[in-house]
């Protein structure tokens, strides 16, 4: 079974008819079945029916040779920039809509929800609701404003995620680039996304987050950014700095066992290296469907890897089956 853990779904009705806080809803425009979505931190123009229609999505899954897919909100719809009550409302609306799709098509979809991380108490409450609804994980951003995920204020949330056994799918957020620079839209996705993921997870390692929460599980998007290539530099620094040994008991690379890495590296050679570094039991398919920067040929790349049949089966879906007890 081929299972994709990185995709995004746009629940149009939940966003267009949110009930409360309608003035805070993202702007949605539908033209000739093409959806454009704009929030305060970004836009996703010209999305085809597979972005918002489960039946059209299933057709796309068949074309990509994906048997089951985790659907999660778009990172531009995490609402971290809003007041907590507004963000909590939209988190609940999207979580309910995503779970409704899963309930209607349980053999094709897994649901990931979202939480309003600017309010840790609300996030914990919504995480518990998500678990009771049947969602398997939560998508979170790499930071909330200027506050990184290793900030102590987030620790009760990580404790709750660990207790609830919810996988945290971490996706970098956009914004903060020079809007007048014509290269910003390109490098924002290509370089800024991967850098932000790398900075986020290396800070969490060095702050001892994975030491403190040994059963916390993350799934890092876009192959974990630059982490697989930079982890050896981090290990070398650990050997030179005794102050780090007071915080973490093991080399940084040993904490990679608490993470999954998706396959979106756009190169069989890079994917081969990623598997070599983190292990086949830590890599999962990612497509980033329906985004243009996604990889809709992920299965073919896994089939090209120079690995054994058992390792290939883990990457294609066995890791997800084990993680969620499917």
Buried (B, 14 or more C-beta within 10 A) or exposed (E): EBBBBBBBBBBBEBBEEBEEBEEBBBEBEEEEEEBBBBBEBBEBEEBBBBBBBBEBBBEBBEEBBBBBBBBBBBBBBBBBBBBBEBBBBBBBBBBBBBBBBBEEBEEBBBBBBBBBBBBBEBBBBBBBBBBEBEBBBBBBBBBBEEEBBBEEEBBEBBBBBBBBBBBBBBBBBBEEEEEEEEEBEEEBBBEBBBBBBBBBBBBBBBBBBBBBBEEBBBBBBBBBBBBBBBBEEBBEEBEEEEEBEEBBEBBBBBBBBBBBBBBBBBEBEBBBBBBEBBBBBBBBBBBBBBBEEBBBEBBEBBBEBEBEEEBBBBBBBBBBBEBBEE
